Amino acid sequence: MGLLLKVFIPLLGAALAFYFYSASENFNEEMLRGRRVIVTGASMGIGEQMAYHLARMEAHLLLTARTEARLQKVVERCLELGAASARYISGSMDSPTLPEQLLREAENTWGGLDMLILNHIGQSGVRFFNGDVEHVRQLMEINFISYVAMTTAALPMLKESEGSIVVVSSVAGRTGGPFTAPYSATKFALDGFFSSLRQEFIMDKVNVSITLCILGYINTESAVRAVSHIIRSTPAPKDECALEIIRGAALRRREVLYPPLSIRAMLLGRSFAPELLDSIVRSNFHRPN
């Protein structure tokens, strides 16, 4: 029975992924031309790649991250790639003033906002939970509370433009794995908050889409540095991941799953064979030192 489930779940996941991702969806890069977009966590990794894709599509970009020197280089590259405009504001997302600063810049510069892409994360080690409650609080502030604060600040302009909110999350926010308890908690919080908020938007007839991005292991610098020594999987490419997120946002999808086959198989496993899934997940990890 166990072997049957190991074979059946991935095959069913592949079939469903093929159905959903091969359906006729008329994505066109023109959909992003002239769009006014804020991207957080844009100095490296998936955020940086999203900025480059959006620049090629001639969007207006306002980028933010902690590291100003890296942001400067990303903005320069975005302008080279054809961005309609590109600027940045550096800062830490645990700052209570940064959301208003970013949204004030968008309003003063563009007169509005079409898309908010929330992509930043705080630093968290990959290890057994050691009882550090203060670290959990700090991580929740950056990985969750700041997402709520940014959304709250952006909503008036997004309602006016009937725009989009894109929340970059993780499969760790749908099914728990070892060694990432604080990180996983913040991602579960994102899923709960934004899924609930979507329901409220529908009930209140607010035409602002929310796209939750459920990502697996991606070959960003930070992810590879953190887990490459303990995980057996091969990471998926960050540039393709970034493009899939942008495509999903433009089409106002409810969710983006990437890489689609493995993530959909995991979500199916969580529903139909959770203990088997847990065992498979554990077998994919080495114990950290």
C-alpha positions in Angstrom: 0.0 0.0 0.0 2.8 2.4 0.9 4.6 1.8 -2.4 1.3 2.3 -4.3 0.8 5.7 -2.6 4.3 6.7 -3.3 3.7 6.1 -7.0 0.0 7.2 -7.1 0.4 10.6 -5.4 3.1 12.0 -7.7 1.3 10.7 -10.8 -2.0 12.3 -9.7 -0.1 15.5 -8.9 1.5 15.5 -12.3 -1.9 14.9 -14.0 -3.5 17.8 -12.1 -0.5 20.1 -12.7 -0.7 19.4 -16.4 -4.4 20.2 -16.4 -4.1 23.5 -14.5 -0.9 24.7 -16.1 -1.7 23.7 -19.7 -5.1 25.3 -19.7 -5.5 28.1 -22.1 -4.5 31.3 -20.2 -3.9 34.3 -22.3 -0.8 35.7 -20.6 0.8 38.5 -22.6 3.8 40.6 -21.5 1.8 43.6 -22.6 -0.4 43.1 -19.5 2.5 44.4 -17.4 3.5 47.4 -19.6 3.2 50.6 -17.7 2.0 48.8 -14.6 3.1 50.5 -11.3 4.7 47.8 -9.1 6.3 47.6 -5.7 8.6 44.6 -5.1 10.0 43.9 -1.6 13.1 41.8 -1.1 14.3 42.9 -4.5 18.1 43.0 -4.0 18.7 39.3 -4.7 17.1 36.0 -5.3 13.5 35.7 -6.6 12.8 39.4 -6.0 15.7 40.5 -8.1 14.7 38.1 -10.9 11.1 39.4 -10.8 12.4 43.0 -11.1 14.3 42.0 -14.2 11.3 40.3 -15.8 9.1 43.3 -15.0 11.7 45.6 -16.4 11.7 43.8 -19.7 7.9 44.1 -19.7 8.3 47.9 -19.3 6.7 48.2 -15.9 7.3 51.1 -13.5 9.3 49.7 -10.5 9.8 50.7 -6.9 12.1 48.2 -5.2 13.0 47.8 -1.6 15.4 45.7 0.5 17.9 46.1 3.3 21.1 46.4 1.2 21.3 49.8 -0.6 24.4 48.9 -2.7 22.7 45.9 -4.2 19.5 47.7 -4.8 21.4 50.4 -6.8 22.8 47.8 -9.1 19.4 46.1 -9.6 17.8 49.4 -10.4 20.6 50.2 -12.9 20.1 46.8 -14.6 16.3 47.3 -14.7 16.7 50.6 -16.5 19.1 48.9 -19.0 16.5 46.2 -19.6 13.8 48.7 -20.5 11.8 49.5 -17.3 9.5 52.4 -17.8 11.0 53.8 -14.6 12.9 52.2 -11.7 13.8 53.6 -8.2 14.4 52.2 -4.8 14.1 52.8 -1.1 16.3 50.8 1.2 15.3 49.8 4.7 14.4 46.9 6.9 10.8 45.6 6.8 10.6 45.5 10.6 10.6 49.3 10.5 7.1 50.6 11.3 7.6 53.7 9.0 8.8 51.9 5.9 5.4 50.9 4.5 4.1 54.5 4.6 7.4 55.7 3.1 7.1 53.3 0.2 3.4 54.0 -0.5 4.0 57.8 -0.2 6.7 57.5 -2.8 4.4 55.5 -5.1 1.6 58.1 -4.8 3.9 61.1 -5.3 5.7 59.5 -8.2 3.0 57.6 -10.0 -0.2 58.8 -8.6 -1.2 55.2 -7.7 -0.2 51.6 -7.5 -1.3 48.5 -9.6 0.6 45.6 -8.0 2.2 44.9 -4.6 4.6 42.0 -4.6 5.6 40.9 -1.0 8.7 38.8 -1.2 11.0 39.7 1.7 12.0 37.3 4.5 14.0 37.6 7.7 17.1 35.5 8.6 16.4 32.2 10.2 18.7 29.2 10.7 17.9 25.6 9.6 18.2 23.6 12.9 16.2 21.9 15.6 14.0 24.4 17.4 16.1 25.5 20.4 13.4 27.3 22.4 14.4 30.8 21.3 11.0 32.5 21.5 12.4 36.0 20.9 13.7 34.8 17.5 10.2 33.6 16.7 8.8 37.0 17.6 11.4 38.9 15.5 10.8 36.6 12.5 7.1 36.9 12.8 7.5 40.7 12.7 9.4 40.6 9.3 7.9 37.6 7.6 4.2 38.2 8.6 3.4 41.5 10.4 5.2 43.6 7.8 3.2 41.9 5.1 0.0 42.9 6.8 1.4 46.5 7.3 2.4 46.8 3.7 -1.0 45.5 2.5 -2.9 47.9 4.8 -0.9 50.9 3.6 -1.3 49.9 -0.1 -5.0 49.0 -0.1 -6.5 52.4 -0.8 -4.5 52.8 -4.0 -5.0 49.1 -4.9 -8.7 49.4 -4.5 -8.7 52.5 -6.7 -6.7 50.7 -9.5 -8.4 47.3 -8.9 -4.9 46.0 -8.6 -3.2 42.9 -7.2 -1.4 41.6 -4.1 1.2 38.9 -4.6 2.3 37.0 -1.5 5.5 35.0 -2.0 5.2 32.1 0.5 6.4 28.5 0.8 5.2 25.0 0.9 6.5 25.2 4.5 3.3 27.2 5.1 1.1 24.3 4.0 2.9 21.3 5.4 5.5 21.4 8.2 9.0 20.0 7.7 11.9 19.5 10.1 14.4 22.2 11.2 12.3 25.2 10.1 9.7 25.6 12.9 9.9 29.5 13.2 10.0 30.0 9.5 7.2 27.6 8.9 5.0 29.3 11.5 5.4 32.7 9.7 4.4 31.1 6.4 1.3 29.4 7.9 0.3 32.8 9.2 0.6 34.4 5.8 -1.6 31.6 4.3 -4.3 32.1 7.0 -4.3 35.9 6.9 -4.4 36.3 3.1 -6.8 33.5 2.4 -9.2 35.1 4.9 -8.6 38.5 3.5 -9.5 37.2 0.0 -12.8 35.9 1.3 -13.6 39.3 2.8 -12.7 41.1 -0.5 -15.1 38.8 -2.4 -17.9 39.4 0.2 -17.3 43.2 0.1 -17.0 43.3 -3.7 -13.4 44.6 -3.5 -11.8 43.9 -6.9 -8.2 43.4 -5.6 -6.8 40.0 -6.4 -4.6 38.0 -4.0 -2.1 35.5 -5.4 -0.5 33.2 -2.9 2.8 31.7 -4.2 3.6 28.3 -2.7 7.2 27.7 -3.5 9.5 24.7 -3.0 13.3 24.7 -2.9 14.5 27.4 -5.3 18.2 28.1 -6.2 18.4 31.5 -4.5 21.7 32.3 -2.8 20.2 32.4 0.6 18.2 29.1 0.2 21.2 27.2 -1.2 23.5 28.5 1.5 21.0 27.6 4.2 19.9 24.1 3.2 22.1 22.6 0.5 24.2 20.7 3.1 21.1 19.0 4.6 18.6 18.5 1.8 18.8 15.9 -0.9 16.6 17.7 -3.5 17.8 19.7 -6.5 16.7 23.3 -6.4 14.4 24.8 -9.1 15.6 27.8 -11.1 14.9 31.2 -9.6 14.4 33.0 -12.9 11.7 30.6 -14.1 10.1 30.8 -10.6 10.0 34.6 -10.8 8.4 34.5 -14.3 5.8 32.0 -13.1 4.9 34.4 -10.2 4.6 37.3 -12.5 2.4 35.3 -14.9 0.2 34.2 -12.1 -0.1 37.7 -10.8 -1.0 39.2 -14.2 -3.7 36.5 -14.7 -5.0 37.2 -11.1 -4.6 33.5 -10.2 -5.5 32.4 -6.7 -2.3 30.5 -6.3 1.0 29.8 -8.0 2.7 26.5 -7.2 6.4 26.2 -8.2 7.8 23.8 -9.1 4.2 22.7 -9.9 4.6 18.9 -10.0 6.4 18.4 -6.7 4.3 21.0 -4.8 1.0 19.7 -6.0 2.1 16.2 -5.1 3.0 17.3 -1.6 -0.3 19.1 -1.1 -2.2 16.0 -2.3 -0.1 13.8 0.0 -0.9 16.1 3.0 -4.6 15.6 2.3 -4.7 11.9 1.6 -1.6 10.3 3.3 -0.1 12.8 5.8 2.0 10.3 7.7 3.5 8.9 4.5 4.2 12.5 3.3 5.9 13.3 6.6 8.1 10.2 6.3 9.1 11.1 2.7 9.9 14.6 3.8 12.1 13.5 6.7 13.9 11.1 4.4 14.9 14.0 2.2 16.9 15.7 5.0 20.2 15.0 6.7 20.4 16.0 10.4 22.1 19.4 10.7 25.3 19.5 12.7 
